[in-house]
Amino acid sequence: MRCGEGALRWLAEPLRGALDAVAEAEARCSRSSGYARLLAEPQRGLFLGGRLMDEARGASRSLEPNPVRQLEHDLDDLLDSARQAQEQLQALVAPSQGAWPPGQVAEKPEAFPMALFAYNPGVKPRAAAEVKALASYGPAEGGRRHRHLLDLARLSLVFGSCEMLQLGLDSVLRQFKVLGVRNLFRCPSRSLVWTRRVEARPATVQEGTKTLFPNPPWLGIRFE
């Protein structure tokens, strides 16, 4: 679809307002308590048979990161498992919330009281999962491409400051067996604007003597 200059002119002011709002939020974030520590939070991966380690430290020791993949490669089976994991994850994060449909938030979730709220985007849609698998892993993996999808079940936790976000991340690292940490405060992603967040990929969590999510790994938690 091709649009002339006149047809696009009406977008200029709202886009300028959106960019100004993002710039203001970015400035407030950089002044927030804990911002420097978040910038220094390392990227982490699995090394030495499953040990979570700073990726830079692993590289300095000439170590190859352990591959992290799903145990299944059929997309329908993976989505069935992800739905179960999604329900368990929501119940763990906000047990008093009850039914918590996609698109809804749980304010002050009990498992992360330092968060403003938890947002449930729902299990990744099948079409989106297929597109990601095909584009990112299809050329090399073919029919086994879906085993690389590690964020089929996911939640977002939103915090009021960098310091609170750091406390939330530390809490996940204590509670979960974490397979990796991706720090997008240090290296923000670029779409229309920069996105600053931290992503963790947990596989298991202990609840007393019970282990939830025993079949790794299909979870993604985003800290914003």
C-alpha positions, 0 to 999 in steps of 0.5 A, spaced: 500 500 500 502 506 497 500 513 501 502 520 499 505 525 503 498 528 505 495 521 507 501 521 512 501 528 515 496 526 520 500 521 523 506 526 524 503 529 531 501 523 534 508 519 532 511 526 535 507 525 542 509 518 542 516 519 541 516 525 546 513 520 551 518 515 550 524 520 551 521 522 557 520 515 560 527 513 558 530 519 562 526 518 568 528 510 568 536 513 567 535 517 573 531 511 577 535 508 583 538 501 581 539 503 574 546 502 574 546 496 577 541 493 572 546 496 566 551 491 569 547 485 570 550 480 566 547 476 560 547 469 563 547 462 560 548 454 561 555 452 561 558 446 564 553 441 564 547 446 566 551 451 570 548 458 570 554 463 568 555 470 566 556 469 558 562 473 558 565 469 563 564 463 560 567 466 553 573 468 557 574 460 559 573 458 552 567 454 554 561 453 549 554 454 552 549 448 553 544 448 548 537 449 551 531 446 547 524 443 548 524 435 549 518 435 544 518 438 537 511 437 535 508 444 535 501 441 538 504 437 543 508 443 545 502 448 546 498 443 550 504 443 555 505 450 555 497 451 556 498 447 563 505 450 564 501 457 563 496 455 568 501 453 573 505 459 572 499 464 573 497 460 580 504 461 582 505 468 581 498 470 583 494 465 587 489 469 589 487 472 582 482 466 580 481 466 573 486 470 569 484 470 562 489 473 557 490 480 556 488 481 564 493 484 569 494 481 577 495 487 581 501 486 586 502 479 585 503 475 591 509 472 589 512 478 587 510 484 591 515 489 589 511 489 582 506 493 580 502 488 576 503 482 572 500 481 565 498 475 562 499 475 554 496 468 554 500 462 551 503 464 544 498 463 539 500 457 534 501 462 528 506 466 531 509 460 534 510 457 527 512 464 524 518 464 529 520 457 528 520 457 521 524 464 520 529 463 526 530 455 526 527 452 519 533 453 515 537 449 519 532 445 523 527 443 518 522 439 522 525 439 528 525 447 528 519 448 534 524 445 539 527 451 540 521 455 542 522 457 549 517 462 550 510 459 549 508 460 556 510 467 558 508 472 563 510 480 564 512 483 571 511 490 571 515 494 576 515 502 578 523 502 578 529 499 576 531 497 584 524 494 584 525 490 577 532 488 580 529 485 586 524 481 582 529 478 578 533 476 584 527 473 586 526 469 580 533 467 580 532 464 587 526 460 586 527 458 579 532 453 575 533 459 570 536 457 563 538 464 561 537 471 562 537 476 557 539 483 559 535 488 554 537 494 559 544 494 557 542 492 549 535 495 548 531 492 542 529 496 537 523 496 533 519 503 533 523 505 539 528 502 544 525 497 549 528 496 555 527 490 559 530 483 562 528 476 560 529 470 564 527 463 562 526 459 568 524 451 567 523 449 574 521 451 581 521 448 588 514 449 592 516 445 598 518 438 596 514 439 590 517 441 583 513 445 578 514 445 571 518 438 571 519 438 564 524 443 562 523 448 558 517 452 556 517 458 560 518 466 559 518 471 564 519 478 562 521 484 567 519 491 565 
